[in-house]
Amino acid sequence: MSKITDRVWALAKPVVEEAGCTLWDVEYVREAGSWYLRVFIDKEGGVSINDCEAISRRLDPILDEEDPIPDSYVFEVGSAGAERELKRPGDFQQFMGSQVEVRLYQPLDGSKVFVGTLAGYDNGDVTVTVGKNDMRFLKAQVALVKLHVSI
C-alpha cells in the first residue's frame, strides 16, 4: 500500500468498525483523468447502501480535516463485493477452500486465467485445485487473485 492508502486505512478503520463493518481495502487510483479514493467494506450478512452512506458521511469530514491527499479526488465507499480481490495473507486464510480466479501476467499452457479451489497460500505463492490437479502459481506469475462466483 502507498503512504496515502496506509494513512486513509488508519483513519477509516475505527469509523468502519464503529459502524459494525470490517475494512476490506483502501484504493487510491487514477482512472479516466481523475483520482479516486475508494474504501471497501465488508459485513457479516452483506453490506447495504445504508452502511456505505453512513460510513461515507462519517469519514468524509475526517478526511477533510486530516487532509491525507493534497489533490482533488472522488471519494467512494462500497462493498468489497462477492468477487473481491484477495491481497493480504489473512484474505487467503479466510477464504481457503473457496472458488477463486487466478489471473497471470503471462500465459501458462495457453491460458492466463485459472479457476479452481484455493488450496494453499505461502508467501505470495498460490495453490489452486483445478479439476483434480493442484496448480502452484509463484508470486511473480500472479497478477490477481479474486473470489469466483459461479452462476
Phi, psi and omega in degrees: 000147177283170179298324178298311182292327176298315181295315180295321177304313181297323179286322186282324188307309180295326179294315180296315181293324177298330179275004178082019181243177177241137176282121182266315183197157172232132184229135175233106188225156176258125179222132177050041176082000179238152175268139179236131171252116182241132175248119181257132183238164178220159179200141176303127182090353176105154181265135177257166176298328178294323176298313181298315181296315181298316180291319178300313181297325181281322185278329184305310180293331177294317177296321178298317182289314182284332176050058180287346181234111184288335183269171177288143179204163175261129182256129180224143171239129181212171177288147175296335175087160181291330180251049183292151177282140175261125184237315187262156179309321179297327177297315181294319179298316182298325186251020175302132181091357179270161175287131178227161173244127178250125176250132183256157175290320182236148180298145174234123184052037176083005181226146176253355183233130179230134179242131179188194182265128179295116185247346181189155176212126181215103175055038179098340175281137185240132175248128182231135175271114179247113187066240178254003185253135171275129179242127179256126179248127180286150181310318182293340179274334192271119176274324187196143170230128178219157175297148181239127178252119178273142180259000000 
